[in-house]
Amino acid sequence: MTTTTTYEPHMVSVAEAARRLGLSRWTIRQYVDDGLLPAYRIGPRSNAPMRIRVDDIESLLRPVVELAESTTRRDEDVSGPDWQ
């Protein structure tokens, strides 16, 4: 019996980072320029390809805070609007 393991890269390209986050490559580059996402160049040239750590990509993800059950939705409020 042979088991197959998939390789998860430690670093990915700008295009792969954009795909994983559902953003454009331009947005990823803007995050890098703004200091929101660390990136690394491969080689000494200023136009060398950039790579981004997978852990840094995942650190951008934040949970969406859901409303507490005690909070009443507007469509469930039977008392009517406040302005009446």
N, C-alpha and C positions, 0 to 999 in steps of 0.2 A: 504494500500500500504506500503510495507516494502522496505527500502533502505539499500543497502549493502555498507559498506565502506571497503576499503582494508587497511590493516595496513602496513605502511612503517616504518621499523625499523630505529632507530636513529644510531645504530652501527651494523656493519656486520662483518662476519668472513673474514679471508684472502682469502679463496676460493671464497666467494661471491664478494669480492672486485676485485679479478682477473677476475671473470666472467663478472662483470659490465664494466670493462675496456678492456676486450679482451686480457688480459695478463696472464702469468703463475703465479702460486702461488709463485714460486721462485723469479720472478721479483718483486712482491709485497713485499716480505720479504726483498729483496735487497733495494727497495725504503725506507722501514722502517729503515734498518740498515744505509743507507746513509743519513738519516734525511730528505728525500724528502716527506715522508708521515708519519704523526704522528700515533702511534698505542698505545693501552692500553692493559695491561695484566689483566686477571680476576683472582684475588687471588695473594697470596704472592710468589708462586713458580716461579722460573725463566723459567720453561717450561709450565707455565699456558697458556691457549688459549689466542690468541690476538684478539682484536676487533678494527675495524677502523671506524671512524665516516663517515657517508655518505657524509656530507658536505666537508670533507677533500678529499674524493675520487673525488667528482665533481670539486674541486678546481684544480685538476691536468689537467683537460680538458682545452685546449686552442684552440681558433679558428685558422684555417689555413688562412693565409693572401693570398688573391688572387691578381694576377697581375693586375695593373691598366690597363684600356682600352687603354691608350696612349702608353703602352709598346707593341712593335711589336714582334710577335713570329718569331722564326727563319724560319719556313716554309712559313711565309707570306712575308718575306723580298725578294723583287725582284731584289735588287741591287747586290746580290751575296755575297760570303764570303769576309771578310776583307782582306784576304791574296792575293787576285788577283791583 
